[in-house]
Amino acid sequence: MRIALLQATGTVGAAQGNRETLEGAARSTASGGAELLLTPELFLSGYDPLRVHQDDGDKHRDWIAGIAAAAGIRIAASTVEHGSDGSYICASLFDRTGQELTRYRKQHLFGAAETGVFRPGTGQPELVRIGEFTAALGICFDVEFPEFAREQALRGADLLLIPTAVPLRAGVGGVPHPLDTRIVSTLLVPARALESQLFIAYANHTGPRFSGTSTVADPYGRRIATAGDAGAEVLFADLDHALVRQARTDIGYLNYFNQ
């Protein structure tokens, strides 16, 4: 199965421009023969929790549904959701007709900016069949916890779709640090894929505040596609489901896991 990842700058206060970028990426996805497009975290709003936590997520999801239907592709995208008990960062999967198949609320919020305005989700992502694959959604910081990926694999997932917003060395989440955050794409995501023997697609923002390096890792922990650390692009990757079966036979982490 061929998938595509959008790496681009989601600009705060420019939802219409972000929408046009998504429309172009959807057309590129379809013309490139991919079945699904994954976008960065809160792409239509732009990622800045303190400024976008009151955005109209319903409107943005309507836009995404229309774009998916117009291009005839599936889209996995992240938006704001307002519930009776507060606001959430969520991710949704839309089918080729624009129907929203599932919606997941981010469990692991990152930094004071997110925890100050959003609530953490408490439910596990729903498993959705996409061709041979069984997909689950996650969002950004979720995948930095080995337990999250392992839980989805044990539940039956073999593909994780992760919209993300990874900053450069400091700041966006309110957590200063010396870490080169590209290591999430280059080390942690491949490790999660190897540990739980599944594919992980991880789509990040780019621009002056974000680290880019969107990536797809296979069940052997290999990065089979990786974007640059600067600049917008639509990244394509071909996923071979046979590798899931092969890796789980060769290595067997899931078979030997002591629960």
N, C-alpha and C positions, 0 to 999 in steps of 0.2 A: 504494500500500500504506500502510495506517495503522499506525503504531507508537506505543508509549507508553514514557515514561521515568519511573522512580520516583526522585524526589528526597525523601529523608527522612533522619532521624538513625539510623544503625546504632549501637546502644549496646553498648559493650564489656561483657561479662559478662551480657548480657540476650538471648541467642540466641533464646529462646522468644518474647520480645516482638518481636524483629526478624522472626521467622518470621511472626507474626500480621500485622505490617505488610505483609510481602510477600504474604501470602494476600489481604489486602484490596486491595492494588494489582493483583493478578492478576484479581480479580473486576471491578474497575473497568476494567481493560484490556479484558476480554471484553465487558462491557456497553457500553463505548464504541466497540466495533467494530474494535478494533486486533488485529492478528495476532501482535504480538511485544511483549514487555516487556523493557526494559533496566534493570538495577539498578546501584547504585554499587559501587565496589571493596570487596571483603570485607564486604559489607553484613550478612550474617548474623552474622559475628564481631564487627563493628564494626572501624573502622580504627585500629589502634594496633599496629604490627608487633611491638614488644617484648613485648606482652601476649598477642597472639593467634597467634603463629607456630606454636604447638603445637596449635592447635584441630583438631577432628575434621572435616576437609574431606569425608571420605567420607559422614559423617552429614549434613552440610549439603547435599551434592549429592543425596542421597536425598530430603531435604526438598524441594528445588527441583524435582526430577523429579515428585514427588507433586503439588506445587502446579500445575505446568504441565499435568499430565494432568487434574487436577480442573477447571481453568478452561478447558481446551481451547485453550491458547495456547502460543506459543513463548516461552521465557525465556532471555535472555543474562545470566549472573550470574558473579560472581567469588568464589572460595573459596581456602582453603589446600590445597596438595597436598604430600604427603610422599613423596619418592622415595628410592631406595637411597643416593643421593649428597647428600641434603639436602632442604630444604623450598623450595617455590616459591609465588608468588602466581599463580594461574591464573584463566582465564575459560573458561566452558563455554557451549555453546548446546544447549538442550533443545528437542525438538519437541513437538507437541501431545499426544503419547502419553506424554511424560516420558522418552523416550529421549535420552541424551546423544549428540549428533551429533559434537561435536568438543570438544577441550580445548587451550588454548593457555597457555604459560608466559610470563609477563612478561619481556621482553628488557631493558628499561631500568629498573633499580631507582633509586629516588629517596632520596638522603640516607643518613646513617649508620644510621638506624633500620632501614631496609629491607636495606641491604647487610650489616648486622651479623648478620641472622638468616635471610635468604633468599638463594637462589642465582638468578642471572639465567638465563632460558631462552635457548636457542640456536637453536631452530627457528622457521621462519616459520609464521604461522597458516594453517590449512587453509581453503581456499575452500569455502563452503557455499551452495548454491542455495536462495533463498527467493523463490518466485514468479518475477518477472522479474529479481530482483536476485541478484547474487553477493556474498555477505557475507564479511568477514574480521573476526576479533576482534583487539583490541588492549587495552592496559590503561594508563590514566592517562598517565604520563610518556612512554610510547611515542609518543603522538601529537604531542608537543612537538618531535619530530625530523622535519623534512621528508622525510628519506630513508625513514622507516618508511612513511608514507602513500604516497609515490611508488612504493615497492617493491610494495605491495599492489595499487595501480592497474595497474602494469605486468604484474603476474601475472594480472590479470583482475577484481579486485574493483571494485565500484561502490558499496559500502556498507560503512563501518567502524562497528563497534559497540564503544564504548569505556566500560567501567565506570571510574570515577575517584574519587579522594579528594583534592581540592584544598583545602589549608588556607587559613586567613586569612593575614594578612600575615607571620606567622612561625611556625615551630616544629614542626609535626607531623612533618615529615620530617627534623628535625634540622638544617635549613639556614635560619639567620636571614637575612632580606632585607627591603628596604624596598618591594618590589614589591606592588602591588595585584593579587593573584592572580586576580581576576575577569577579568583581561586574557587568560587562557588561553581562557576561553569566548568572550569578546567579540572577540578578535583572532586568536589562534593557530589555534583550531579552524576558523573561517571561512577563514583563509588556507590551511590544509592542504586543505580541501575544494576551494577554487578552484585551487590549484596542481596538484592531482591529479584534479580534475574528477570528484568523487564525492560522495555523501552521507556525512556523519559524524554519528552520534548519540553524545552525551557526557553520561553520567548521574553526577551528583555527590551527595555527602552534603550535608546542611544541619545547622543547629545552631550552638552557640557557637564551634566550632573550624573550621568549614568554610565555603567561599565560595558554595555553592549554584550558581545560574546555570547549571543544566543546559541544554544546548542541542542543536539540530539545525541543521546547516548544509547548504546545497544546493551543487550543482556550480559555481554562480556565486559562491560565497562569501557568500551571504545567509543570515542566521539566520532560519529559517522558524518556529521555535518556541524560546522561551527562558523558563525558570522564574525566579522571583525569587531574590534573594540570601539570603533567610531564609524559613523555613517549608517544611513538607512539601507536596508535590503530586504528582499524576500528570499529566505533560505529554504531550499528544498532538501528532502531526505526520503529515501526509499526504505521502508521497513519490511523485513522478511520475517514473517511469523514463525517460520521453521527455526530461526535462531533462538526463540524462546524455548521451544521444546528441546533443542539441542543443548542449550546452556543448563537447563534444569536437569538434564540427564548427565551431562559431563561433570557438573560441580555439585548440584544437589543441595544448596543451602536451605531451600524451603523444605526439602524432605527430612533434613537432619535437624531442623530448628527445634530446640527444646522450649516449648511454650510453658 
